[in-house]
Amino acid sequence: MDKQRRTLIEEYEVNPCTLMVKPTLYGSKLYARIIEMEDEYISPFKPLDIIKKSCEYFGSSYEGRKQGTRTLIGITHKVPITIDPVHFIYFFPTTSPNNNDCIWISHENVLSHQRVDSQQTLVTFRNKKHYTFPISSASFENQLLRTALLRTKIMQRLEETERKAYYFSRTGRYMEASESHHLYQSEGRPFKH
């Protein structure tokens, strides 16, 4: 895409249209290049800062999301991040997030991938656009699988919570805590709630 078509923005949270957040040199500084389905932006923040701000936007800290991943699937390095499970926004890093070359990729938007050579992988996104990443095909596949496992675990937890809520609402278990059987005083006379 033309540099002229890239928009410089201050605020950005990843969303369902975000394909990736990658580092780019802007002058002498490291900025984030954000590629969406149809748009492209440059942010004065580093890619990891965009991921952190996005976690906060959806109500959690990056460290909290990392700890959640560790707890759910036991991953401690190159940890996939749940940014917003409701809208299936899960991102994974291509290398250590503290590495200035780290690119964050949207799991939901990856359509397919193939090996280019021992250190590069060609990725096709849902919008049919292709990008080559400096990551081996085996490592890319591993990151995809780790993120899929994280998504599955979170979906299982959400479904289990829904089942419990449905069970409690259908069996009246919440009614035991209800005050509907108590008498109240109103203007000097008792009434049932």
Helices and strands as residue ranges (DSSP letters): G 3-5, E 7-8, E 18-26, E 29-36, E 40-43, H 47-57, H 62-73, E 81-84, G 85-87, E 89-93, E 104-106, E 110-117, E 120-125, E 130-133, H 137-171, G 173-177, E 183-186, E 189-192
